[in-house]
Amino acid sequence: MYRTIAKLQRVIPRATLFKVGFNLSPMYRRSTGRVRYVSPDLRTVRIEIPLSWRNANYVGTMFGGSMLSATDPVLMVQLINILGSDYVVWDQSVEMRFRRPAKGRLFSTFEYGEEELEEIRASVRETGEMELVKSIELRDRSGELIASGSKVLYVADKEFRRQKVREKNS
């Protein structure tokens, strides 16, 4: 379904499609997160997670699972769309540390810089695959750090990955 929607890039700007696609996706809507901004080149994405009855825990603060699920898919889908179809990008792991109770809206920004993207492409050209570690921060309206963590992404040349899978299954 998502690949079919991606074909609309011919008539709808990629950033708009990314934002609307995330916000309408059933799996993302259940996280209670909302994509609020996507740069035209997709290198910057900002999300917001409002505290509501749908994600409040027993003590009235934001459920940690909601924070994690709202941040989880963004970096992977963002990088898939930036790098294009010659690459495979998979989530490998995530680690989150909850520093303070979330008593209101939370915000996070996900960014890929040009230098970082060139390093990814160069590493994959050289070795065929790599692991990329990205930081995650969730802050409240005043900028106070509520949760932080890291996400590990697997990035590979698509043909390298196919060959690796074939060899493993032989």
C-alpha positions in Angstrom: 0.0 0.0 0.0 2.7 2.5 1.0 4.7 1.9 -2.2 1.6 2.5 -4.3 1.0 5.8 -2.5 4.7 6.8 -3.0 4.0 6.8 -6.8 1.9 9.9 -6.2 5.2 11.8 -6.0 4.8 12.6 -9.7 1.9 14.9 -8.8 2.2 15.7 -5.1 5.5 17.1 -3.5 7.4 14.4 -1.7 7.4 16.3 1.6 3.6 16.7 1.5 3.1 13.0 0.7 5.5 12.0 3.5 3.7 14.2 6.0 0.1 13.3 5.0 1.1 9.6 4.5 2.4 9.3 8.0 -0.5 11.2 9.6 -3.1 9.1 7.8 -1.3 5.8 8.3 -3.3 3.6 10.8 -0.1 2.3 12.4 1.2 5.9 13.0 -2.1 7.3 14.1 -2.3 4.7 16.9 1.0 6.1 18.3 -0.8 9.4 18.9 2.2 11.2 17.2 1.7 13.7 14.4 4.2 14.8 11.8 4.1 18.6 11.8 6.9 19.6 9.4 8.9 17.9 6.6 11.5 19.8 4.7 11.3 19.7 0.8 14.4 17.4 0.7 13.0 15.2 3.6 16.2 15.8 5.6 14.3 17.4 8.5 11.1 16.0 10.1 9.5 17.4 13.2 6.9 15.5 15.1 4.5 16.4 18.0 2.9 14.0 20.5 0.0 15.5 22.5 -0.9 14.1 25.9 -4.5 12.8 25.7 -6.7 10.2 27.1 -5.5 7.9 24.4 -1.8 7.8 25.6 -2.1 8.7 29.3 -0.8 6.1 31.7 -2.1 5.1 35.2 -0.7 8.2 36.8 -1.8 10.7 34.1 1.5 11.2 32.4 2.3 10.1 28.8 2.7 6.3 28.4 6.3 5.5 27.4 5.2 3.1 24.7 3.4 6.0 23.0 6.6 8.1 23.0 8.6 5.2 21.6 6.1 4.3 18.9 5.7 7.9 17.7 9.5 8.1 17.2 10.1 4.6 16.0 9.3 4.6 12.2 10.4 8.2 11.3 14.2 7.8 10.9 13.9 4.6 8.8 11.2 5.8 6.5 12.9 9.2 6.2 16.2 7.5 5.2 14.6 5.1 2.7 13.0 8.0 0.9 16.3 10.1 0.9 18.6 7.3 -0.3 16.2 5.8 -2.9 15.5 2.3 -4.2 19.2 1.2 -4.5 19.4 0.8 -0.7 17.9 -1.4 1.9 17.2 0.3 5.3 16.0 -1.6 8.3 15.4 -0.8 12.0 17.7 -2.9 14.1 17.3 -1.7 17.7 16.2 1.2 19.8 17.0 2.3 23.3 15.0 4.9 25.1 15.6 6.5 28.5 12.7 8.2 30.2 14.2 11.1 32.2 11.1 13.0 33.4 7.3 12.4 33.3 5.7 13.8 30.2 2.9 16.1 31.4 2.0 17.8 28.2 3.0 17.9 24.5 6.3 16.5 23.3 8.3 17.4 20.3 11.2 15.8 18.4 13.2 16.7 15.3 14.9 14.1 13.0 17.6 15.3 10.8 20.1 14.0 8.2 22.9 16.3 7.1 24.5 16.3 3.7 27.9 15.2 5.2 26.2 12.3 7.1 24.4 11.1 3.9 27.7 11.2 2.0 29.3 9.1 4.8 26.5 6.6 4.6 26.8 6.3 0.8 30.6 6.0 1.0 30.5 3.4 3.7 27.9 1.3 1.8 29.9 1.6 -1.4 33.0 0.4 0.4 31.6 -2.5 2.5 28.2 -3.2 1.1 26.4 -2.5 4.4 26.7 -0.6 7.6 25.0 0.2 10.9 24.0 3.8 11.6 23.3 5.1 15.1 21.0 8.1 15.4 20.0 10.0 18.5 16.4 10.6 19.5 15.3 13.3 21.9 11.8 14.2 23.1 11.4 17.6 24.6 8.5 19.5 26.1 7.2 22.9 25.1 9.8 24.6 27.3 12.7 22.6 25.8 13.2 20.4 28.8 14.5 16.9 27.9 11.8 14.3 28.7 13.3 11.2 27.0 16.3 10.4 25.0 17.7 7.4 23.2 19.4 6.0 20.2 18.2 4.0 17.2 20.4 1.6 15.2 19.6 1.4 11.5 20.9 -1.2 9.1 21.8 0.3 5.7 22.9 -1.8 2.7 23.3 -1.8 -1.0 20.2 -3.6 -2.3 22.1 -6.0 -4.6 24.7 -6.7 -1.8 21.8 -7.6 0.6 20.1 -9.9 -2.0 23.4 -11.8 -2.6 24.0 -12.0 1.2 20.5 -13.5 1.7 21.0 -16.0 -1.2 24.3 -17.2 0.3 22.7 -17.6 3.7 19.8 -19.6 2.3 22.0 -21.8 0.1 
